[in-house]
């Protein structure tokens, strides 16, 4: 039974319906206005970011995107952002801070792009910088894991006041395949690795790693239920002083 649950989580996290994050963005934020470029090198299609309105307020939206077809998936490195993507994300988040806009991140990535060119461009440094900066941003932050959320590539977009995940999603330090390759030199044992890693969202909630586990049905009917939950959470953030919010955010991550 446990193995069946693990298999369902893994397949659900990677289902094709979740790869094109632009669909979800359009459902949640019909007037989304996208921004491009990191102002240093180039644009990265794996990160989609910009501004929108939600319930008569301005919000910042940052999402990872795997793409709808093979051409787009190659362009996005199958949803694995490069340093340019993370710099773009941070640039947009810093703009949101100056405009006092809450930030919502939608995450579906196996991790940061592991290519040699990315490492040469400072991948590790930019991930660490994003994590540090997100912990200090003086606006509310909400991260929602839609599919995969792997390693520092996910954490660099998820250092938030609240982290939610769908019931069929994964939040892991490394992919199950990567874990199996390290432990047993056999990537085919990914399901065994996933079980050992405890990828179950409810387990992560029990450990305080995420605040909420959402049923997959929140994505039905043009994600109307998810939109309402986000609206309610932003209203909850309004009731907390910014200084208290930052204190709670720091405490949340220090305990790990």
N, C-alpha and C positions, 0 to 999 in steps of 0.2 A: 504493500500500500504506500509506504514511504517513497519507494522508488518511482511509483506512478505519479505521485505528487511532484516530485523533483522533475520528472520528465515533462509534466504539464507546465511547470513554471518556466523551464528552459525553452520549450517550444513556444509558449505564449509570449515570452519576452522578445523572441526573435521573429514573430510572425510578420509577414509582408505588410499587413495593414498598418503596422506601426512605423514603417521605414520612412515614409514621406511625411515629415513633421509639418510641412507647409499646409497640409490638409487640416491638421488639428489647430494650427495657428489661425487659419481662416475661420474655423468654426468658433473658436473662443474669442477671437479679436478680428472682426470683419474689416475694421478700418486700419489694420496693421500697416505701418510705414517702415519699410526696411532700409537699413543703413549698410554701407559697404566699406571694406578696406580697414587696414590697421594703422594707416598713416605712417607706415614705416617701410613696408615691402610690397604687400599685395592683399588680395581678398582671398578668403577661404570659404568655399561653398559648404563645408561641413558645419559651419556656424552661421545660423540665421539670427539676426538681431535687429531690433528697432523699437519703435514706440507705438502705442495703441491706446484706445480708451476702453474702460470696463466699468460699467455702472456709473457713468458720468465722471470718471476720474482717469487721469493719465497714468499709464503704467509702462514699464520697460519690459520687453520680452526678449529672452535669449534662449535659443534652442539649438540642439545638435540635429543634424539631418543626414540620413543615410541615402536618401534619394528614391525615386519611384521606378527607375529603370537602370539598366547596366551602365549606360553612358553617365548618368548622374552619380551612380554609386562609385564609379571609378574616379569621378571628379571630386567626390567627398571622401575618398579613401574608405568607403563603406562606413562612413560616420565617424571616422577617427580624425579629429582636428589637428592641424599643424600649429606651430608657434604663432603664425599669422592669425589663425582663427582665435586663439586665446587672447592675443593682443587686441583683436577687434572686439571680442566680448568685453574685455576690461575697459576699453575705451568707451563703449556704449554704457557700461555700468557706471563709470565715473561721470558721464554726462547725465545719467539718470539721477545720480546723487546731487549734482548741482541744480537739478530741476525739482528735487524733492519728490521723485517718482518711486514708488515701490517697484521692486524687481522680481520678476517671475522667470524661473528657468525651467525648461522642459528638456529632459535628458533621455537620450537613447544613443549611447555610444559604447563600443567595446573597450574604449580607452583612447588615449592620445596616439597620434600616428607614430609608429616606432621606427620610421626610416632613418637612415644615416644622415640625410640632409636635414631632417627635423632636429636630430640631436645636435648637429653642427650649428644649427640656428638657435640653440638655447632652449630646447624643449623643457628640460627639467627646471631651468631657472624661471621660465615664464609660468609654469604650473605652480611653483612655489610662490611666485609673486602674486598670482591670481588668488591663491588661498589666503595669503597674508592680507591682501587688499580687501577681499570680500569680508573678512572678519572685522574690518574697520569701517566699512561703508555705512554712512549715517542715514540709511533708509531701510525699511523693512524688506526682508528677503524670503522668498518662498521657492523651494526647489521641488519639482515633481518628476519622479522617475517613471517614465512611460514604458520603457523596454529594458535595455541593458544599461548598466552604469558601472563601468569598469575602471578600477585603479585611480591614479591621480588625475587622469583625464576627465573623470566624472567628478571627483572631489573638487577640482578647480572651478566647477560650476555649481557645487552643492553645499558650500559653506554658508548655510542659510539659517534663519531663525526657526524655520520649520522645514522638514524634509518629509515628503509623502512619496509613496510608491504604489503602483497598481498591484493587485494580487498575483498577477502573472508578470513579474518583473524581477530583475536581479540587481543587487548592489554588492559588488565584490571587490576585493583587493587585486584580483587578477581573474581572467576568464577561467571557467572550469577546464577548458582545453589546455590553457597555459599551466594551471595548477597540476593537471595530470602529467603534463610533459616534464615538469620539474620533479614531481614526486616519484613517478614510475617510468619516466621516459616513454610514455605511451599516451598520446593525445586522445586515443579512442576511449580512454577510461574517464571521459569528461563527466559522465553521470555519477560515477563513483566519487569523483572529486567534488562535484556539486553537493552531494549528500554530506560529505565530510566537512565541507565549508559552511554548511547551514545557509543555503541561499533562500530559505523560506522567509518571505516578508514578515510573517507574524513573529518569527524568532527574532528578527532584527528589531521589531517594535518592542518586544519584551526586554531587549537589551538597551533600549533607549537610543538606538542608532537612527531610527525614523520615528516620526510622531504619529503617522496615520498610514493604514493600508486600505486602499480604495478598491472596491469591486470593479471588475472590468466593464460592467454595465454603465459606469459613469461616462464612457466614451460613446454610448449609444445616443441616438436622437441629436446628432450634431454636438455631442459633448455638453448638452444643456446642464446635466447634473454636475459635471466637473466645473463648469463656469459658475454655477451657484455656490459651490463650495469655496471657490477662490474668492468670490465676492464676500462671503461671510468671513473668511480668514482675514481679508484686508480690513474689514470692519473691526475685527478683534485686535489687529495690530494698532488701529487708531486709538484703542483704549490704553495702550501701554506707552509710557514716556520713552523717548528715544534713548535716554541714558540707561534706563532699565532694560530696554531691548538689547542694547549692546552688551550690558553686563551679563544678561542671560545667554546671549550668543557665545560670548567668550567662555562662560562656564560650561555650556553645552559641549564644546569641543575640547576643553581642557580635561574633561573627565575620561577621555579616551587615551 
